[in-house]
Structure formats: structure tokens, C-alpha cells
Amino acid sequence: MGGRGTAGRRGTTHGGIPIEGGRGERLPFVAIVGRPNAGKSTLFNRLARAPLSIVDPTPGVTRDRLYAEVELRGRPVGLIDTGGIEAEGTSGDKMSDHIRLQVRVALEETDLVVCLFDASTPPGGDDARVVDLLRRAGRPVIWAANKVDRPADEPGAAEYYALGISELRMVSAASGLGVGALLDAILAALPPEPPRAEVDGAPGDDGAEPGEDDVSGEERRVKNEERPVPRVAVIGRPNAGKSTLVNRLLGAERMLVDERPGTTRDAVDAAVETAEGPMVLIDTAGLRRRARIADRLERLSGLSAVRALERCHVAVLLVDGAADAGTDQDQHLLGLAAERGRGLIVAVNKLDLVTGSAAQRELDGRLRDAFGFAAYAPILFVSARSGRGVRELVRTIARTSEAFNRRVGTGELNRFLADAVTKHSPPLFHNRPVRLLYGAQTGVRPPTFVFMCNRPEGVHPSYERYLENRLRERYGFDGCPIKLRFRRARRDESAR
């Protein structure tokens, strides 16, 4: 596929792909680094104004690089949280080597570094190594001592000047003390902001339902609506191969890959340019059944994955083709995405272990039975390790995203409605006819339609399914849910 992580530095650019759609200029990136348990994730969440990163007193909770597009006093910025840097050989754990590598990659991507020290402990040799690493990276650095919750903590924080730091910011990420001054320093150190192009206002995802007299206004409003860069969440049980698949799509070892289940704990965003256009991939923690989640960090990781579903456009459920694919937990995960109205794709991983066309047909049939509640979700076979089927997966993601944003003109929709009603009229309600008069598409992400009728309460669920299936066939809404709403028309219209 030739995908590549566009947040990575090429010359002096980041590739220009925004985390969110509708922004043309390149975002400046700010990375928060430091030793374990210095409070990096707490500061990240405070600046992002959302609990995006897991916060726990256990050192080393953040392992991957975590991205968020935020506005710092109106300035769009890409914020990067990183794993805690430990001295080489400190823990003897291969995971620590992975974390150090991820931090080094983050330093290559960023325009500005915020180095956070733990003011509750005196500086040590590891802190000196962090300072040396940052100086050798050649990036602008703002030095800050965290956990300065009261004036009495300042003398201890000042000990970090011994590391040769010229200016040290005193902050408390937990309470917000000093964060405003730190924010001023960040904004002052960033490259100058380019002038923004004027963009027509765009409505929210769902839009407003039309009144009886403004159906034609829908088409005028649609012309000004911008289509965002697709955000794609990769979900699945632990060890299904999610991080391997994301790395394959990115063409780089961006996500930690380890043979132990549960390596990924946070939901991690990564922008990538593909043959089908730009996308933002969200790698998520593996979700298990609640009864099996005994560890507090794993419970927090589950919440992180659910939050990823809240902000994605398309969810790719990765199931392990070699290990009981289509189990109750796989169904639960797909159900979570379906309930949130996301575009859905099922990708069966480890294709190389499912040998023979007969075995694949049997597995495909079993999965279609298991996922019958979301029959609109396509099922593909891939191998994240070898790359087989990944190109087709990217094409399917692009098609699903396009359908997720698809608009049907009001005139065309009403021609469709007349044809559908002619072929199959709504059932009687209390021996009285149900008449569908006209309709309009009122939203995208997911596609949402409102139909005006004389008796909304009389539209049977089976007839709703009929209309949904006909819409899907006529306009190619493959992979995405369709919302239908029925509203009572005015009395004079109902009498026509």
C-alpha cells in the first residue's frame, strides 16, 4: 500500500495532514516528555481539556505516543504525550527499550518540547540523562517542574537548576497552578501562526431537522459542508493484532508490538497518507469481558477504547481468525460501535493461519451469523503481518467513509420514496392507511433521513427496515448505519 506516517518529519514538514478535517495548514507539534510518574499525562489532559490520556500513580502507564489536536488559546496545536524515559538497563524490561524508542521518534516529529520534572523528588542521574537527550535532539525545550502545589515546594523544585537549566517553570498539573504561565511560554515558543483561509460555516454532524417549509434549504446548506479526514478506530480483543495492523497501514513501527496481550493501553492517533487519501488511525487497547478485567489499568484502558469509538467515523473490528472469531466479546465490541452509529468493517486477521478456501468460507458464514445485527458491515480477510488483503481493507475504509458522508438530494430522495411506496405500501395502522408524504436527508455521519407522514406511530419496524435496505441498495450506503425518523406532517399536508 505504501502508507506512511505523515506526522513524521520529512525535511522541515509534517506532511500537512490535520488530525481533524477542514484545516489546511500544518499543525505545530508539542511533545511532553520526562521521567516516569512526573505527571506528563495529567498535564496533557489539562491542556487538552479532556481525559484523553490514562492517569494512574503506577509509573509507566503511558507506553505509546498519544496525539490530540487541541486549541491553546485559539491556536491549533498537535499535542503529544509520551512514555516515561528511564535510563537504559534500569528495569531490564524490553518494554522500556520500546518506550525510549517511541520518545526518540516523538522528538523527531515535534516543533517544541515541554520537559516535565517531578519536584517532589530531587534530581538524579536519570534526570541528567533526559536533559542530555533533549539537548542532543536539537529541539526548543521548555523546562518545567511539576507537583509544585504550594510555595513550600518551590525550593525543592529549584534544585533542578543544577542540571544546567536556564529557566524553570513551576507548575501543578493537578491543580492548574502555574499552567497559564506555562501556556504563555508554549505559545511564545511556537513558530508564527500562518494566516487562516476563510471557510464558510459548517453545521454539526447531525444537522437540524428541517421544518415543513425549509426542505429545499437542506441542499443549499450541504454545499458549504466540509468533509473531515476519516478517523478510523481499530478495535478488538487483546492480541488480535491491532497494533501490527496499524503499523502495517502506517508503514512504520509507530505502535508498540509485543507478544504479551494488553501492550496497548491508551487509544493512540496517527495521521497517514494512503492511496485513497489521508486518514487518522486510532489504535486502541484490547477489550475483554468485564468479569476478566481485574487490573485497574486494564479497566481504564477499556474506557480509553470506548472513548475512541466516540470520536471515530469508521470502526474496524479486528478478529483473530485463528482463535474463536465471532465470540460473544467480538459481538459486544461490534455492538458498541453500532450503538454509536459508526461505520463498521470486520477484518479477519491472521489469514495465513486460516488455510484453504473451504475453511475461509466456513468462517465467513459463521461470522455473518454472529454479526447478523450489523449485516451491513463488510467482512474482509487480512494478514496484518504479511500485508495480504490490507490494500482492499484501505479501499473499503475509504468507501465506507465516503458513504458515511454521502448526501442524497431532496428531489432524488422523494423520487426514491415514491418508487419504494409504489412497490411496497406501508401496512395499515388500526385499519387506517399510513401515508409517507415527502422526506429530506438531515444529517451525515451517519446518514440521517426524516420522512413526513400522517401517522408516524403507525410506521412498523419491518417497514423501516424495508426503507433502510432500499436506501442502502440504491445509494451504496455499505458499511454504515442509516437513521430514519418519521414526523407528523401538518394537517393540511396529510389530507392531500
N, C-alpha and C positions, 0 to 999 in steps of 0.2 A: 504494500500500500504506500510505503514511503512516507508515513506520518512522521511528524517531528514536533517536539515540544517548542512552541513559539515563544514561551516565556523565557527560554534560554537566550543568552546573549550571543548575537552574531554581529561582530564589529561593535557598533555602539547602539544597536536597536534591540528591541524585544519582540519584533515581529508585528506589532500593531494590532493584535487581537484582543479586544476587550473581554473582561470576564462577563460583563453583561452586554447585551446588544445595543446598537444605536449610538455607539461612541466611536468616532473615527480616530482621534489622536491616541498616541501611545501613552499608556499609564506609567507614571514613575512608580518604582517598587521600593518598599521599605521593609527590611528584614529585622526581626527582633531575635537576637542571639544572646547566649550566655550559658553559664553552667547549669546543671540540673537543679530544679526547685528554686530558681531565682525569681520566679513569678512572671515568666515570659507570657504564658497563656493567659494569665489574669490581665496583664497589660494589653494583650492582643484583643481580648474580649471587650475591654473598656473602650479601646479606640474604635473597634468595630461596632460598639453599642449593641452587641448581640452575643449570646453564649455559643459561639461557633467552635471554640476550642475547648477540649476537656480540661477541667481544672481539678486537680487532686493533689494532696500533700505527698503522694508517693513520687519520688524522683523518677524521671524518665518516662512520664506518661505520654508526652508528645514525642512521637518517633519520626513521622514523616514531616515534610514541609506542608503547611496548611496555608491556603490562599483565601483572601477575601477582598472584593472590591469595596472600598469604603469612601466616604466623603469626610475629609478632615477640614472642617470649617468651609465647606463648599468646594474644596479641591479634591477631585477624584484621585485616589491612590490605591495601588495594589499592595496589600499588607501581607507579610509572610511571617508565620510563626514557625519556629524550628525546634528540633530536639535539643536537649541539653548536651553541651560539649563536655566530655570527660577526657582526661589525659589518656593517651594510648597505653593500654595494658592495665588500666585501673581496675576494670571489672573482670577482665578475662572473658568477656562475652562477645561473641561475634556481632551481636546486635549493636553494641557500642561502636564498632567499626562502621557499620551501616549508617548510624546516626551521624558520625563525623563526616562521612562522605556526603550525606544529604545536606549538611550545613555548608560544606565547601561549595556544593552546587548552588545553594541559595545565595552565597556570597558572589558567585559569578553572575547571577541574574539581577542583583539589586542595584539601585542607584544610591541608597543610603542605608546605613546600619545603625540600629539602636542596640548598644551592648548593655545588658542589664546585669548588675551585680547584686548579690544578696547582702544587704547592710547588716543583717542580724548575725553574720559570721565574719571573722577577719579575713583579709585577702590571703591567698595561699599560692602555692606553685601552679596549680591548675588555672587560677585566675590570670597569672602572668603568662601562661601559655595561650590563653584565649586572646589576651591583648596582643601578643606577638603574632598570632594567626591573623587577626584583623589588620594589623599594620602591614603585614606582608600581602594581604589581599588588595591593598591599594584603593579601598573604597572610603568615602567620607563616613566618619563614625561620630555618633553622639553617645557619650558615656553617661550612664545613669545608675544610681544606687537605689534599689528598691527596698521596701519594708521600712521606710523612714516614716513611721506613723506619728511621731511626736518629736519635739525639739531635742529631747534627751537622746534620741537615736542618731542625731547628726554627727557627734564626734566619732562614733564607730564607723559611720559611712565614710567620713573624711579620710580614714586610713587607706582607702583605695587610691588616694593621690600618690601613694608610694609606688604605684605601678607606672609612674611617669605620665599620668593623665593631666592635661592642662585645665580642663573644666569638667566638673562632675555635677549632674543634675540630681537633686534629692527628690524622690517621689515615693508615693504609696499607691501602687496599682490597685490595691484592695479598696481603699477609701477614696481615691481620686486626688489626694493631696499632692500638689506639685505637677500633676499631669497636664494642666493647662499650660504651664510654662514649658514643659517638655514638648507639647504640641506646637507651641510657637517656634521652638528651635527646629523641629522637624520641617515645618513649612518653610522656614527661612533657608534651610539647607538644601531643599529640593531644587531641581532645575526649574527655570522660569516656565510658567504655565502658558502653553500656546493658546492663541485666540480660538474660541469655540465657534463653530458654524451654527447659524440659526436653524433650528429644527421646529417644524410645526408640532404643536402639542399632540400627544397620542393618549388615548384612553387607557384604562386598566385592562387587564386580561379579559374580564368577563364583559365589560362594557355595560351600558344601561339598556334595560328593556325598552323597546320603542312604544310610544303611545300610538293610538289609532291613526293620528294624523302625521306622524313623522317617520313612517316606514321608509319613504324614499330618502330621508336624511341619512339612513344607515350607509348607503352606497357612497355618499359624499364623505362621510366620516372615515370610511375604510381607506380612501385614497391617501389619507395622512398618517395611517398607522404603520409603524415601523416593525419589522420582523427581527426579533432578537437572535443573537447567536445561540444555537441549540445548547442547552445544558443537559448532559446525559449522565445519569446516575447508574453505576454498575453495582447491583445488589446481589446477594446470595448467601448461602450458608458458609460457615468458616471453611477455608481451604478449598473452595470451589475453583480457585484460580483467578479471582477478580483482579488482584494487583498484577499478575502476569499478563492478563488481557489488556489492562490499561497501559502497561509498559509496551506491549506489542503495538497498540494503537499509537502511542507516542513515539515509538522508535528510540526510546531511551529508558535507562533504569531510574525512572523518576519515583516509582513506588517501591517500598521495601518488599522483598520477596524472600520468604523463609519457609522451611518445611514445617515449622510449628504453626498450628492453627491459631488465628487471632493476632497475627502480626500487625495488621492494620487496625488501629483503634479510632482515629478521627476520620471524618469524611474530608477527602483531600481533593482540591480543584486543580486542574491543569488544562491550560489552553493548548490546542493543537490545530494545525492546518492539515486537512485531508484533501484527497482528490475530489471530494464532494463539498469542500468549503470548510470554514472554521467551525470548531466545536469546542465546548468546555466539558471535560470528562471529570466526573466525581467518583473517586474510588471510595468505598465505604467499608466499615467494619462488618464482618460476618455476623449474622443474627442467628441465635439458637432459640430453642424453646425456652420460655420464661423459667420453667422448673429447673433447667440446666444452667441458668445464669446465676452462679453462686458468688462470683467475684464482682466486687463493686465496680471495678474499672470496666468489666465487660457489660454491665448494665448501662453505664454511661455511654459506652460505645454503641449500644443498641439505639439509644436516644439520638446519637450523632447520625446514625444511618437513617433514622426516621426523619430527622430534620433535612437530610439531603433530599429525601423524596419530596419534602415540602417545597423545595426551591428548584427542582429539576423540571425539564419539559418531557424528557423521554427516560424511562427506566428500562434497563436491560437486566433481566433476571438471568444470572448465570447459574446453571445447574450442572452438577457433576454427573456426566453421562455414565461414569463407571461405578457410581455409588448411590443406588436408590434414588434416581432422579424422579421428581414429581411427588415427593413425600408431603406430609401434612405441612411441614415447615416451608417447603417451596411454595405450596399453595397459599400459605399465610403471607409470605413475602409478596407474592404477586397480588394478593388481595389488598395489601396495604397500599400498593401503588395504584391499583384500580380504584380504590375508595377515594384517592386524592385526585382522580381524573387525569392521570398522566398517560402519555403514550407508552405502549408496552411492547417489548420484544423479549422472547425467550430464546436464549442461546445455550445450547447443549455443549458443554466443554469436554475436552479430552476425547475428541473424535477418534484419535489414533488408538484408543483403547476399546472403542465400540466397533469391532471388526465385522465386515460383511454387510451387504445391503439389507438382508433379511433382519439382522439384529437392529439396524437403524430404523427400518420400517416398524418393527415391533415397538421400539422405544418411542418413536414419533406418535404412534397410535395411543400408547399408554399416557403420554404427556397430554395429548389432546383431550383425553377423557378426564385427566386430573385437573386441567386448566379450562374446562368447559365453561366456567363462569366468565372467562375473558377470552372467548373463542376468536375475537378479532385480533389477538396477539399472534404475530407470525412466529414460527418455531424454526430456528436455524441450527445447523451443526457446525461447530468450530473446533479448532485446536489452538488455544492461546499460546502454547509452547512452540508449535511449528508454524503457525500463521495460516493454516488451512481454513478457508471459509471466512477469514476476517475481512477481506475486501467486500464480500457480499454483505457482511454484517454492517459495515460502514455505509454501504449503499442503502440498506434497509433503514438504518438510523436516519439518514438524510430524507428518505421518502416519508418516514413516519413523522419527522419534524415538519416537513412541508405540509403534510395532511393536517397536522396539529394546528397549523396557522392558516389553513385554507378557508377562503371565503366563497360563498355562493351568492350571487346577485339576487336581489329580491324578486325581479321578474322571472329569472330562471327557476328560483325556488318555488314560486307559485305555479309555474308550468309543471314542475315535478309533482307538486301537491295535487293538482287537478288530475294528472295521469295516474298517480297512486290511488286516489279515491275512486276513480273510474274503474280501475282494475279490482279494487277490493274496498268496499264501503265499510265504515265503522259499524260495529254491531249496535243494535238498538239498546237504549238505556231506559228501563222501565216502560218498554213498548213505545218509546218515542225516539225519533231519529237524532243522531249526533251529526252535526254538520261542521266540517272544517272549512273555514272561510278564506283565510289567507295567512301568510306567515312571513317571517324575516329571520335572518341569522343575526343574533345579538352579541355574539362573542366568539372568541377563539381561545385555544389553549385551556380547555378543549373546545371544539366546535359546539356552539350552543344555539338552539333554534327555538323560537316562540311561535306557536300556532294559535290564532284566534278562532274560537268556536262558540257554539251556542250553549254547550253543556260540558265544560272541562271535566267535571266529575264523572262524566259518562264515558270518557276515553279509556277503554280497557287496556291493562298492561300488555296483553297479547297484540293489540293494535299498535301500541307504542313500539314494541319490538319489530313489528312489520315495517313501520315507517323508518325505524333506525336501520334495519337491514337494507331497505331500498335506498336510503341515503348513502349508505356505505358502498353499495354496488354502483350507484350512478356516479358518485363523485370521488371514489377511491379513498375513503377515509380508513385505509388499512392501518392497523396498529394503534389507533387512538379511539377513546370512548366518544360517544356523542350524547349530549344532554338535550332532552326535549322538554319543553314547558308548554302547557296549554292554559290559555287565559280566556276569560269570558269576553266576548265582543259586546259592543253596545247593542241595546235592544233593537234599534232601527237597522243595524247591520245584520243581526241574527234573523230578522224577518225577511231578508232578501231571498 
